């Protein structure tokens, strides 16, 4: 049994997820089962698709989302 399947079974047993429901995948192919919060039993949501707080689970733990670069503009008031 994979880690995602194990986390899903535990969530179902604790009543954090409805049994037998399948979660829809995002456009990039990821689902709730791929989320850091779901795999570590930190998610209390039971939605049909991944939420806006989705973070991929990886060996280095919780990684913040990449932020856009800050571009400094020249002021027009010289």
Residue, then its C-alpha position, 0 to 999 in steps of 0.5 A: x500500500x502506498x503512502x497516499x493510500x494509507x493516509x486516505x484509509x486513515x482519514x476515512x477511518x477517522x471520519x475526515x473523508x467519505x468512504x469510497x469518494x474519489x477526488x478529482x485531479x487538478x489540471x496539472x494531474x495532482x489530487x488531494x492524495x498528493x497534498x502534504x496536508x492530506x498525507x500528514x492528516x492535517x487536512x480537515x476539508x472534504x472537497x471534490x477537488x484540491x483546495x487553494x492551500x494545496x502543497x505537494x508532499x515531498x521528502x524535504x517536507x512542506x515547501x512554500x509556494x514560489x513567489x514572483x520576482x519583485x521588479x523595481x521600477x524607476x520613478x517618473x518623478x525625478 
